[in-house]
Amino acid sequence: MTLSDRTKKLKSSPTLELAAKGRKLKAEGKDVISLAVGEPDWDSFTVAKTEAIESIQKGFTKYVPANGIEELRKAIADTTKKDLGLDYSPDQVTVTTGGKFSIFACLQVLLNKGDEVLIPTPYWVSYPDMTELAEGKPVFVPSTEKNNFKITAADLESKITRNSKLFILNSPSNPTGAMYTKEELKSLADILKRHPQLLVLSDDIYNKLVFDKSGLAPHLLHVAPELKDRVIMINGASKTYAMTGWRIGWAIGPQEIISAMTKYQSQSVSCAASFVQRATFKAIVEGDKELKIVQQKLLERKDFAVAEIKNVQDVSCFNPDGAFYLWINITKCLNKKYEGKAINDSRDFSYTLLDEQNVIAVPGAEFGMEGYIRLSFAIESLRMTEAFRRMNTFILNLK
Ligand SMILES: Cc1ncc(COP(=O)(O)O)c(C=O)c1O
């Protein structure tokens, strides 16, 4: 076999696998409804689209610095000042091809073989695989439904060893939409202060898609600004400005780490697309009006989805604080049969639901927690109602 050991271990994205199956059924003429997508179904922000077109027409289409254009890095530093009250220079920002590459590069530049990365479960699917690709060891910190899928200070501390290097915090979370309160963050910060070797990767990708009036998720650095030199923040244009296909993300944090990430990017992808950086700059400085509309729409969608899911038998749903997912408890539907086929876990549930009712939902097992599925509510309400109706029919047939 010619492939490297590292590559042989690499799994393909489970959500992409489900999507491929869904596409095949669609091609066969089936009316497939996907509740699996991790992106908004509304359009990218107008200010971004206009700026991208103008930039292309003006010829702003060549290589730019590996860490991104100055005006964008300055806008990111300014927004961070506004959101967190902390000063960062534009040199402490690096712009990447999507937030995903920021996380990837961050793990690559920080981890040595065997370094442990503390990952609360359920987690975003890519954290463990990216950790392993950097030769690190994922150490899972389980949360419970009783605790609204958030880990406690004691949970965190119980998993810290002398090999712990990094803690990944994602609030609001994909897949649950759970968001840590300032008090909860403070108690996590107290633990972090006792373990000075531990760095934090704060994945803030959903921090503006929240359902309270503030429009901004509470942050670890709100409650513990003294941890500033140990926290790398990741964010991007994908979710906030509905720009998933444009591939822009960024990291902001300690200079040494950010510079190393830039070096990593310069030797791999060179830089993020120039005109897309201009467009993202515009979205950050002029996108507030559109963002308010999106936040309101998202809240309405969330309330609608949480109300509608009550029509589905034998499932219960966590009421999310942010992002655009419903995390559904399906334990009452397990260890049953669908026309003779065993439904013992979330994968059996999801794949049979797709085969029988043409509805795509992501199994909780992919996020490291059995007994749940993740549904996206970034979908038009009539389709959502129809998907839930089909799910109910499916569940009523479980014996
Ligand atoms: C929790 C989380 N982090 C990071 C990302 C990366 O997003 P992007 O690479 O599109 O910026 C995603 C996308 O699904 C996500 O859900």
The ligand as a MOL file (V3000), in Angstrom:
LIG
                    3D

  0  0  0     0  0            999 V3000
M  V30 BEGIN CTAB
M  V30 COUNTS 16 16 0 0 0
M  V30 BEGIN ATOM
M  V30 1 C -18.0330 24.1590 15.2570 0
M  V30 2 C -17.4830 24.5100 13.9260 0
M  V30 3 N -16.2530 25.0170 13.8600 0
M  V30 4 C -15.7000 25.3670 12.6840 0
M  V30 5 C -16.3880 25.1920 11.5080 0
M  V30 6 C -15.6640 25.5790 10.2420 0
M  V30 7 O -16.3580 26.3780 9.3820 0
M  V30 8 P -15.6650 27.0510 8.1090 0
M  V30 9 O -14.4580 26.2450 7.7550 0
M  V30 10 O -16.6890 27.0210 7.0520 0
M  V30 11 O -15.2690 28.4400 8.5240 0
M  V30 12 C -17.6740 24.6440 11.5170 0
M  V30 13 C -18.4080 24.3630 10.2730 0
M  V30 14 O -19.3020 23.5650 10.2000 0
M  V30 15 C -18.2370 24.3090 12.7670 0
M  V30 16 O -19.4790 23.8210 12.8610 0
M  V30 END ATOM
M  V30 BEGIN BOND
M  V30 1 1 1 2
M  V30 2 1 2 3
M  V30 3 2 2 15
M  V30 4 2 3 4
M  V30 5 1 4 5
M  V30 6 1 5 6
M  V30 7 2 5 12
M  V30 8 1 6 7
M  V30 9 1 7 8
M  V30 10 2 8 9
M  V30 11 1 8 10
M  V30 12 1 8 11
M  V30 13 1 12 13
M  V30 14 1 12 15
M  V30 15 2 13 14
M  V30 16 1 15 16
M  V30 END BOND
M  V30 END CTAB
M  END
